[in-house]
Every structure is written in C-alpha cells, then in structure tokens.
C-alpha cells in the first residue's frame, strides 16, 4: 500500500535548494510554511543557525511549493514528485539526495522511506 502525504504537506510543504557557502555541497530542504515568503524566511533563519553562518550568507534557490513540484513532476505517484530533481522525457533521471527535513511530518518522512525502498528494489532486480 502506498503511503499518502498529509493534508498539511499538500497545503504547506515547500522545497528549496540550499548551497552552503563553506563548501560546494547543495541540499534539498523541506519545510512547512504558510506562504512562499514565510518559507524563505524560515529557511534562511533556520539554516543560518544550523550551519553557524550569517543570514546574509544563506544561499537559497528553486523555492517550490507542493503544487509547483507536483505540477512539474512526472511520476505516477504524485506525492513522490516532491523528491524528483531531473527528468529525461517522461522518466525521472534524478532524485533528491541527502535532504534536510525541517519538519516532523511523518507522512513526508514515510514517503521518503517508501521511495528509497522502491528504488532499492528496482536496483536489486536489475542486478539479478
């Protein structure tokens, strides 16, 4: 049975890409907010504290709402579209790697675990 994202995710989830100025690493950050502006402010403040950097040095891009992510995704399971990052035609070619979840929404964490179980199953079958 496929887990579904909560109503809270469907109405309040945002994903943004965070570039750490101390390294070349980038991370997808998931958080809940009431608006795009609130999501940006919350991400900046939280990431500044977590990474011990000034708010001015927090580099964010590609802020997208749940609706934005579902609208641009291609997976049959619309909820898993929040984890898509790249496509080749109608196929997902890359998924979010090492995300930072700034939320305690268990449905989002469960969907992440479900996605990775499915990806592991597909990879295992390809090897066999």
N, C-alpha and C positions, 0 to 999 in steps of 0.2 A: 504494500500500500504506500502510495506516495504522500509524503507529508506536505501540508499546505502552509503557506506563510500566514501569519496572523493578520487580522484587520489592521492592527497597529502598524505592521510593516507596509501594508498596502496603502496606507494614508500618510505615513510619517517617515518612511525609510529614504535615506539619501546615501549615495556612494560618491566619494571624492578620492582623487589620487593625490597622495602626499609625497613630495620629494624632500628628503632630508638634506638640508644644506651642508651637513657634515660628512655626507657620503653621496654616492651616486645611486643609492637604493631608492626605490619607489615602493609604496604600499597602497593598496586599496583600503580605504577606511569606510566602515559602515557605521552610521549613527541615525538616531531618530531626532526629528525636529519638526516644528510646525510650519516652516517655510524655508525657501532656498536661502534667504538671508540669515535666518536663525541657524540653519545647518552650517553655513560658512563660519559664522561667529563661534559656534560651539566647537567646530573642528579646530579652528585656529587656537582658541583658548586651551583646549584640552591637549592638543599636540605640543603646544609650547611648554606646558607643564611636564608632560610625559618625556619629552626629549631635551628638556632643560635648555630651550632656546627662546629668544625673544619672539613675541607675537609677529613682529615685522619680518622675521626671518622664516616664518612658516610659509612654505610654497605649496599651494594647492591648485589643482586644475581638474577639469572634467567633472564638475559637480553635477550629479544627475539624480533625479527623483526616481522612485519606484516606477512611476508611469513612463518616464523617459527611458529607463532601462528595459522595461517590458516592450515598449514601442520600437526600440532599436534591435532587440534580440531576435533570435531565430529558433530557439529550442521549442520543441513541442510542449514541454512543461514551462509555462510562462513564468512561474516562480523562480526557476533556476536561471532565468535570463539575467537576474541581478549579478550573477557571477561570470557572465560572458565578457571577454575583452577584445576578441578579434574573430573575424569570420572570413571564410573563403566560400563565396556564394551563399548557399543555404546551410552551410556546415560551420559549426563553431571550431575555430582553429586554436583558440587560446582561452584559458580560464583564469580568473583571479588566482594569484599565488600569494600565500602568506598574508592574508588580510588582517587588518586590525579591526576588531569588533568593539565599538564604543557603545554597546547596548547589551542588555541582558535578555533580549527577546529570544526565548528558547526555540521558537519556530524557525528563526533565521539560522541559529546555530545547528539545529537539526537538519535543515535543508542543506547546509554546507556539508555536514557529515554524510548525508544521503548522496549528494553529488559525488563526493570522493569515493564512496563505496561503489557507486556505479562506474566511475572511471577506472577504479582498480579492477573491477570485474571485467570490463572491456579489455583492459591491458592484459589481464591473465588469460582470457580466451584467445587473444591474438598470439600469445606466446605458445599456447598449447597447440 
